[in-house]
Amino acid sequence: MTWILPGSGELAALAAAALWACSSLFYSRVRLTAWQINFGKNVLASGILLLHLGFQALLLRTSLISVDQRAVIWLVLSSLTGIVIGDTLYFRSLQILGPRRALIVSTTSPLFAAAAGWLVLSEPLSLTALGGLCMTLSGVFLVVTDRPVAGETAGHYPASVLRGVLAGLGGALCNASGAMFSHLATYTTASSNAEQTSAVTCSPLEATFVRVGFAAVLSAIVLTATGRLKATARPAFDPVILRTYLPAVICGPWLGIWMSQIAYRDSLLAVANTLTCTSPVFVLPLVRIAFGTPISLRAFAGAIISVGGIYLTVAGK
């Protein structure tokens, strides 16, 4: 029997999912508006990524950034849709619904990504891979629709469940759009005459910096134009509040997005986006630690189904 192992793209996607699961628990407790959280984490992550790039350039004796103009255009579009708009909507959903219910809505993102990959990128998917996508989403659905956890929602800026679901769906759609644009900026394909056609002259780390950095700059411009820069920045960078979401910044926009960029470069769009949306499975042990909730049989079964779906997705790509 031949075992089909996941490649670097699939492993990076799963790493991103685990990191985003960690960051979601931190973000759900932050006493800031969704816009303030997004602005603060983008500014902080931009600084961290710049230091990372500088250290890498010094160590490898390469230029700090070498990004092709075409790639920049795709990455800017990815930043606008996936980070500026998508993350803000996701944070709002997270505040209203809590981590697990918000994550169930976010799992609709692979469906949008699969449609985009088929309609826009002409990416083929086998029946096995399609079955794996559906199986993975079904397992995740079982996990996040398990009984609610007491105290999981912090109660900051509450609103109706419908508003939380709509915000989550909007965030999922924007996330899929951002994934597609990132994929176009970093994915390499071969043409029929064996010549290499590539939209990538930047590394996943550079792509991450461009996306997050542009999101920080655009947010600052919007806040300045509307006269809300000081009112947004002051609480976002308050030392007491900053400590509550700095770990999320490290897990999410730095390491998480970096891993996702590797996934978008080394895997099909629908596959990468599906695997990055397995965060609810990784949330299970984290919820056990954070809230003391035992893992139910339903949740365990969902995790097993998701793992099986992940294997089918990778095997059938």
TIMINU-476000 format. One line per field, with one value per residue (C-alpha): residue in one letter; y, z, x; residue number from 1. Coordinates in nm, 3 decimals. Example, Ala and Ser with C-alpha at 12.3 -4.5 7.8 and 13.67 -1.06 7.14 Angstrom:
2
type c(A; S)
north c(-0.450; -0.106)
up c(0.780; 0.714)
east c(1.230; 1.367)
seq c(1; 2)
This chain:
317
type c(M; T; W; I; L; P; G; S; G; E; L; A; A; L; A; A; A; A; L; W; A; C; S; S; L; F; Y; S; R; V; R; L; T; A; W; Q; I; N; F; G; K; N; V; L; A; S; G; I; L; L; L; H; L; G; F; Q; A; L; L; L; R; T; S; L; I; S; V; D; Q; R; A; V; I; W; L; V; L; S; S; L; T; G; I; V; I; G; D; T; L; Y; F; R; S; L; Q; I; L; G; P; R; R; A; L; I; V; S; T; T; S; P; L; F; A; A; A; A; G; W; L; V; L; S; E; P; L; S; L; T; A; L; G; G; L; C; M; T; L; S; G; V; F; L; V; V; T; D; R; P; V; A; G; E; T; A; G; H; Y; P; A; S; V; L; R; G; V; L; A; G; L; G; G; A; L; C; N; A; S; G; A; M; F; S; H; L; A; T; Y; T; T; A; S; S; N; A; E; Q; T; S; A; V; T; C; S; P; L; E; A; T; F; V; R; V; G; F; A; A; V; L; S; A; I; V; L; T; A; T; G; R; L; K; A; T; A; R; P; A; F; D; P; V; I; L; R; T; Y; L; P; A; V; I; C; G; P; W; L; G; I; W; M; S; Q; I; A; Y; R; D; S; L; L; A; V; A; N; T; L; T; C; T; S; P; V; F; V; L; P; L; V; R; I; A; F; G; T; P; I; S; L; R; A; F; A; G; A; I; I; S; V; G; G; I; Y; L; T; V; A; G; K)
north c(0.000; 0.341; 0.617; 0.963; 1.220; 1.588; 1.822; 2.150; 2.341; 2.112; 2.101; 2.479; 2.511; 2.289; 2.487; 2.807; 2.655; 2.562; 2.908; 3.081; 2.863; 2.994; 3.354; 3.329; 3.246; 3.550; 3.788; 3.683; 3.828; 4.165; 4.472; 4.656; 4.706; 4.484; 4.777; 4.864; 4.504; 4.483; 4.813; 4.733; 4.383; 4.497; 4.772; 4.545; 4.255; 4.485; 4.577; 4.214; 4.108; 4.390; 4.272; 3.915; 4.023; 4.231; 3.939; 3.707; 3.953; 3.996; 3.624; 3.526; 3.846; 3.917; 4.228; 4.317; 4.298; 4.197; 4.185; 4.183; 4.462; 4.213; 4.028; 4.355; 4.427; 4.086; 4.113; 4.459; 4.326; 4.029; 4.264; 4.482; 4.195; 3.937; 4.147; 4.498; 4.393; 4.018; 4.022; 4.310; 4.118; 3.800; 3.978; 4.119; 3.770; 3.638; 3.895; 3.813; 3.435; 3.325; 3.123; 2.798; 2.940; 3.205; 2.935; 2.730; 3.027; 3.077; 2.719; 2.832; 2.999; 2.685; 2.667; 3.021; 2.940; 2.623; 2.818; 3.088; 2.832; 2.662; 2.975; 3.209; 2.989; 2.682; 2.454; 2.092; 1.893; 1.516; 1.349; 1.219; 1.568; 1.705; 1.427; 1.514; 1.880; 1.791; 1.535; 1.785; 2.050; 1.796; 1.698; 2.060; 2.123; 1.847; 1.989; 2.348; 2.269; 2.070; 2.202; 2.565; 2.637; 2.846; 3.177; 3.124; 3.456; 3.739; 3.966; 4.257; 4.457; 4.204; 4.195; 3.957; 3.612; 3.702; 3.994; 3.768; 3.510; 3.774; 3.925; 3.579; 3.499; 3.831; 3.757; 3.407; 3.546; 3.810; 3.549; 3.332; 3.635; 3.724; 3.364; 3.367; 3.691; 3.559; 3.240; 3.442; 3.635; 3.333; 3.021; 2.891; 2.700; 2.541; 2.614; 2.355; 2.426; 2.343; 2.705; 2.821; 3.088; 3.250; 3.533; 3.493; 3.674; 3.713; 3.468; 3.383; 3.599; 3.898; 3.839; 3.834; 4.164; 4.332; 4.215; 4.309; 4.628; 4.756; 4.676; 4.885; 5.177; 5.172; 5.154; 5.450; 5.653; 5.580; 5.661; 5.987; 6.091; 6.026; 6.191; 5.870; 5.781; 5.894; 5.747; 5.412; 5.398; 5.505; 5.202; 4.964; 5.039; 5.077; 4.864; 4.680; 4.590; 4.526; 4.241; 4.064; 4.037; 4.043; 3.660; 3.658; 3.892; 3.651; 3.347; 3.507; 3.784; 3.691; 3.312; 3.218; 3.434; 3.338; 2.970; 3.038; 3.212; 2.900; 2.696; 2.922; 2.893; 2.517; 2.386; 2.426; 2.713; 2.501; 2.251; 2.519; 2.713; 2.402; 2.290; 2.637; 2.626; 2.323; 2.563; 2.439; 2.096; 2.251; 2.461; 2.147; 2.096; 2.473; 2.509; 2.221; 2.407; 2.756; 2.674; 2.332; 2.175; 1.799; 1.683; 1.512; 1.203; 1.423; 1.655; 1.364; 1.203; 1.531; 1.556; 1.202; 1.276; 1.598; 1.416; 1.159; 1.437; 1.607; 1.285; 1.243; 1.607; 1.567; 1.225; 1.331; 1.667)
up c(0.000; -0.095; 0.163; 0.023; 0.253; 0.260; 0.099; 0.229; 0.121; 0.307; 0.621; 0.619; 0.584; 0.887; 1.084; 0.993; 1.112; 1.448; 1.491; 1.402; 1.654; 1.924; 1.812; 1.804; 2.173; 2.257; 2.025; 2.167; 2.507; 2.393; 2.509; 2.179; 1.880; 1.579; 1.388; 1.678; 1.706; 1.333; 1.322; 1.628; 1.519; 1.166; 1.291; 1.545; 1.301; 1.036; 1.278; 1.370; 1.004; 0.913; 1.186; 1.058; 0.702; 0.819; 1.015; 0.717; 0.476; 0.713; 0.765; 0.398; 0.263; 0.034; -0.035; 0.219; -0.025; -0.393; -0.498; -0.860; -0.952; -1.064; -0.735; -0.543; -0.721; -0.629; -0.271; -0.225; -0.342; -0.109; 0.179; 0.114; 0.087; 0.322; 0.601; 0.605; 0.540; 0.606; 0.941; 1.071; 0.988; 1.143; 1.466; 1.489; 1.440; 1.701; 1.957; 1.900; 1.856; 2.043; 1.897; 1.808; 1.656; 1.469; 1.334; 1.200; 0.988; 0.872; 0.742; 0.448; 0.310; 0.128; -0.062; -0.188; -0.260; -0.451; -0.664; -0.729; -0.813; -1.062; -1.219; -1.218; -1.204; -1.391; -1.119; -1.159; -0.855; -0.861; -0.712; -0.431; -0.348; -0.363; -0.131; 0.102; 0.104; 0.196; 0.455; 0.618; 0.639; 0.779; 1.053; 1.139; 1.149; 1.408; 1.620; 1.633; 1.672; 1.986; 2.303; 2.388; 2.635; 2.938; 2.933; 2.583; 2.469; 2.667; 2.619; 2.469; 2.218; 2.195; 1.908; 1.756; 1.639; 1.289; 1.277; 1.396; 1.127; 0.853; 0.965; 0.963; 0.615; 0.486; 0.645; 0.491; 0.145; 0.185; 0.317; 0.010; -0.217; -0.031; -0.061; -0.436; -0.482; -0.264; -0.468; -0.789; -0.640; -0.524; -0.710; -0.993; -1.289; -1.593; -1.946; -2.216; -2.389; -2.068; -2.007; -1.653; -1.620; -1.280; -1.094; -0.806; -0.743; -0.371; -0.086; 0.138; 0.412; 0.176; 0.063; 0.426; 0.498; 0.190; 0.282; 0.650; 0.592; 0.330; 0.562; 0.837; 0.602; 0.445; 0.786; 0.908; 0.600; 0.650; 1.021; 0.954; 0.686; 0.920; 1.219; 1.426; 1.427; 1.784; 1.921; 1.761; 1.828; 2.194; 2.326; 2.071; 2.201; 2.568; 2.748; 2.959; 2.660; 2.438; 2.661; 2.607; 2.230; 2.162; 2.174; 1.913; 1.691; 1.707; 1.630; 1.369; 1.141; 1.181; 1.191; 1.077; 0.763; 0.682; 0.693; 0.483; 0.217; 0.193; 0.156; -0.121; -0.305; -0.277; -0.307; -0.499; -0.379; -0.268; -0.091; 0.092; 0.193; 0.319; 0.535; 0.682; 0.789; 1.016; 1.308; 1.493; 1.530; 1.689; 1.914; 2.093; 2.322; 2.361; 2.483; 2.722; 2.866; 2.863; 2.976; 3.139; 2.906; 2.843; 2.481; 2.397; 2.179; 1.912; 1.903; 1.897; 1.607; 1.419; 1.463; 1.329; 1.026; 0.959; 0.967; 0.721; 0.497; 0.509; 0.391; 0.103; 0.002; -0.012; -0.178; -0.448; -0.550)
east c(0.000; 0.136; 0.093; 0.038; 0.193; 0.106; 0.355; 0.494; 0.183; -0.058; 0.158; 0.191; -0.188; -0.244; 0.015; -0.169; -0.497; -0.345; -0.192; -0.519; -0.702; -0.469; -0.508; -0.890; -0.906; -0.692; -0.880; -1.219; -1.118; -0.982; -1.180; -1.152; -1.378; -1.320; -1.167; -0.934; -0.816; -0.748; -0.561; -0.349; -0.253; -0.163; 0.069; 0.237; 0.269; 0.422; 0.699; 0.763; 0.769; 1.008; 1.248; 1.212; 1.290; 1.587; 1.732; 1.683; 1.847; 2.143; 2.183; 2.149; 2.310; 2.018; 1.810; 1.545; 1.252; 1.241; 0.879; 0.763; 0.519; 0.255; 0.283; 0.244; -0.085; -0.227; -0.098; -0.249; -0.586; -0.543; -0.465; -0.769; -1.016; -0.868; -0.714; -0.861; -1.221; -1.222; -1.042; -1.254; -1.572; -1.431; -1.337; -1.690; -1.834; -1.592; -1.707; -2.075; -2.067; -1.755; -1.467; -1.642; -1.961; -1.764; -1.535; -1.824; -1.929; -1.570; -1.559; -1.773; -1.459; -1.333; -1.660; -1.607; -1.240; -1.326; -1.572; -1.311; -1.042; -1.273; -1.426; -1.125; -0.814; -0.948; -0.813; -0.925; -1.035; -1.085; -1.391; -1.169; -1.048; -1.404; -1.516; -1.231; -1.332; -1.690; -1.578; -1.343; -1.614; -1.859; -1.617; -1.547; -1.923; -1.967; -1.687; -1.806; -2.177; -2.113; -2.277; -2.190; -1.913; -2.003; -1.817; -1.680; -1.826; -1.672; -1.975; -1.783; -1.990; -2.277; -2.527; -2.781; -2.680; -2.796; -2.554; -2.274; -2.351; -2.372; -2.041; -1.886; -2.015; -1.883; -1.547; -1.541; -1.613; -1.342; -1.100; -1.157; -1.102; -0.783; -0.664; -0.722; -0.525; -0.241; -0.242; -0.208; 0.084; 0.284; 0.172; 0.394; 0.249; 0.405; 0.287; 0.229; 0.560; 0.747; 0.841; 0.784; 0.517; 0.538; 0.373; 0.612; 0.938; 0.879; 0.899; 0.603; 0.759; 0.783; 0.425; 0.312; 0.487; 0.335; -0.015; 0.001; 0.200; -0.043; -0.334; -0.173; -0.104; -0.451; -0.617; -0.410; -0.506; -0.877; -0.860; -0.673; -0.921; -1.213; -1.046; -1.048; -0.678; -0.606; -0.930; -0.846; -0.472; -0.484; -0.679; -0.522; -0.172; -0.258; 0.005; -0.253; -0.474; -0.173; -0.061; -0.394; -0.360; 0.015; 0.028; -0.251; -0.048; 0.246; 0.029; -0.197; -0.070; 0.297; 0.333; -0.018; -0.030; 0.331; 0.235; -0.075; 0.137; 0.353; 0.034; -0.101; 0.232; 0.274; -0.082; -0.407; -0.622; -0.919; -0.694; -0.494; -0.804; -0.982; -0.691; -0.642; -1.008; -0.957; -0.894; -1.207; -1.047; -0.738; -0.961; -1.083; -0.783; -0.743; -1.103; -1.039; -0.740; -0.894; -1.249; -1.212; -1.467; -1.424; -1.406; -1.736; -1.781; -1.944; -1.646; -1.400; -1.590; -1.585; -1.209; -1.158; -1.382; -1.189; -0.855; -0.991; -1.115; -0.776; -0.611; -0.857; -0.809; -0.433; -0.447; -0.689; -0.543)
seq c(1; 2; 3; 4; 5; 6; 7; 8; 9; 10; 11; 12; 13; 14; 15; 16; 17; 18; 19; 20; 21; 22; 23; 24; 25; 26; 27; 28; 29; 30; 31; 32; 33; 34; 35; 36; 37; 38; 39; 40; 41; 42; 43; 44; 45; 46; 47; 48; 49; 50; 51; 52; 53; 54; 55; 56; 57; 58; 59; 60; 61; 62; 63; 64; 65; 66; 67; 68; 69; 70; 71; 72; 73; 74; 75; 76; 77; 78; 79; 80; 81; 82; 83; 84; 85; 86; 87; 88; 89; 90; 91; 92; 93; 94; 95; 96; 97; 98; 99; 100; 101; 102; 103; 104; 105; 106; 107; 108; 109; 110; 111; 112; 113; 114; 115; 116; 117; 118; 119; 120; 121; 122; 123; 124; 125; 126; 127; 128; 129; 130; 131; 132; 133; 134; 135; 136; 137; 138; 139; 140; 141; 142; 143; 144; 145; 146; 147; 148; 149; 150; 151; 152; 153; 154; 155; 156; 157; 158; 159; 160; 161; 162; 163; 164; 165; 166; 167; 168; 169; 170; 171; 172; 173; 174; 175; 176; 177; 178; 179; 180; 181; 182; 183; 184; 185; 186; 187; 188; 189; 190; 191; 192; 193; 194; 195; 196; 197; 198; 199; 200; 201; 202; 203; 204; 205; 206; 207; 208; 209; 210; 211; 212; 213; 214; 215; 216; 217; 218; 219; 220; 221; 222; 223; 224; 225; 226; 227; 228; 229; 230; 231; 232; 233; 234; 235; 236; 237; 238; 239; 240; 241; 242; 243; 244; 245; 246; 247; 248; 249; 250; 251; 252; 253; 254; 255; 256; 257; 258; 259; 260; 261; 262; 263; 264; 265; 266; 267; 268; 269; 270; 271; 272; 273; 274; 275; 276; 277; 278; 279; 280; 281; 282; 283; 284; 285; 286; 287; 288; 289; 290; 291; 292; 293; 294; 295; 296; 297; 298; 299; 300; 301; 302; 303; 304; 305; 306; 307; 308; 309; 310; 311; 312; 313; 314; 315; 316; 317)
